[in-house]
Amino acid sequence: MSSRRTFLINASLAPMSLKWGKGMVDLQQVIKTREKVDWDAVRELFPITQWRKIQFNSGSAGVMPLPVQDHLFDLIRIMNNRAPYVAWSEWQETKKSNISRMADMLGVSPEELMVVRNTTEALNMILYGLPLKPGDQVIAAHHDYPFALNAIQQRVKRDGISCELLSLDLPADDDEVVGAYEAAVTPATRAILVTYMTHRHGHIMPVKRICEMAHEKGIQVVLDAAHAFGQFEHDLRNLGADYYATSLHKWLNAPHGCGLLYVNKDHINELHAHPSSNLDAQGSIDKYEHIGTRAFHQEIGIQTALDFHMNIGSQTKQARLHELKSYWTERIATVDRVHLHTDLSPAKSCAVATFSIDNLSGGKMVKILDEDYDIHAKSVGGKWGSGVRISVNVFTHYKELDRLVQAVTETAKKA
């Protein structure tokens, strides 16, 4: 049996098999234990590794491994071989199971979670649903996701609220970050938007401390966790955020167009419902279910992505991502005219890090990487100017990182 169609779970777990593509595939072939993962075999499960470009932009969107792809293709066939809503009805138990498994990962109740299409949609539901009135204030930061800031500005225009935008020089220590948010608080502050891992720097914010500070003042916290779920472990109940939005197609490698919304049970009733929801659904997270026909197979496909993730193990995956990031950043850290803009400690970053080169824009460097080295990356900007964001993944090989180091070193000498 080809290793490209196999994946081995921890021997302590019950054997599992799913119908993928052309036959039954046993999920006990590649990884012996969660302590010793055959990363080369894992890499073979990702067709993107055969692309002519090296993919270092998982931060924008992840890709599905073969088991998830094959399962999704089967789901599409099932859904189109009968009335779609018959398939959706048959999949309800799987839907509930997926929610329950993700609730366990986050330390919350399944009744507080709803699968949506992406982080942006979840943030829109939250930011548009917050019961704010004219004169109320929301605190956000310039490093937050632009679409989230757009949603707040829509409410500024529509409802007469105000928005205080912080300008933080990241990476920064926790005291400085928490202090900046606290200093911005006024008697009118009702909510704070916090990005868990910033998309420009890959900086992990001190969310728990910000939540504790906010709650002491009666302020709610909206957590943009687009890059968190599936990349590094976190207990949402322990963090204390009131609302949480994440994408499952980034670091969980789930089908594209899958995200997750969390609303603390104490706030579900006060958060405005989706306009098309039933009038009697106000007190339930199900009020965000009523959006009409959608790609039901995408949501059910989360099942195999969860299997894939859990078979590796959250801690093992997080450690691997940090190890890969450390490998390339440590090698360019001493290169003249190269600057790192990410705190590289395990508590402050994981798979994502950003660098810049003197006298060279991020856009120009991304073009050089693409045209001269067949490396796909993303340009980003910050208070320091513009640079390049590198997002490694579980399929990343050290030889690819060596090529990145070579590219940065050679380009810096010419800059």
Salt bridges, closest charged atoms under 4 A:
ASP70 OD2 - ARG5 NH1 1.98
ASP74 OD2 - LYS19 NZ 3.87
ASP74 OD1 - ARG77 NH2 2.47
GLU90 OE1 - ARG82 NH1 2.64
GLU93 OE2 - LYS96 NZ 3.87
GLU112 OE1 - ARG237 NH2 2.70
GLU121 OE2 - ARG117 NH2 2.55
ASP136 OD1 - LYS133 NZ 3.33
ASP136 OD1 - ARG190 NE 3.45
ASP144 OD1 - HIS143 NE2 3.74
ASP159 OD2 - ARG155 NE 2.80
ASP159 OD2 - ARG158 NH2 3.04
ASP174 OD1 - LYS348 NZ 2.23
ASP175 OD1 - ARG209 NH1 2.87
GLU182 OE2 - LYS217 NZ 3.45
ASP242 OD2 - HIS215 NE2 2.87
ASP242 OD1 - HIS267 NE2 2.73
GLU270 OE2 - HIS267 ND1 3.44
GLU289 OE1 - LYS95 NZ 3.37
GLU289 OE2 - ARG294 NH2 2.70
GLU299 OE1 - ARG294 NH2 3.72
ASP307 OD1 - ARG101 NH2 2.74
GLU323 OE2 - ARG320 NH1 3.26
ASP358 OD1 - HIS339 NE2 2.79
ASP370 OD1 - LYS53 NZ 3.17
ASP374 OD1 - LYS53 NZ 3.25
GLU400 OE2 - ARG43 NH2 3.12
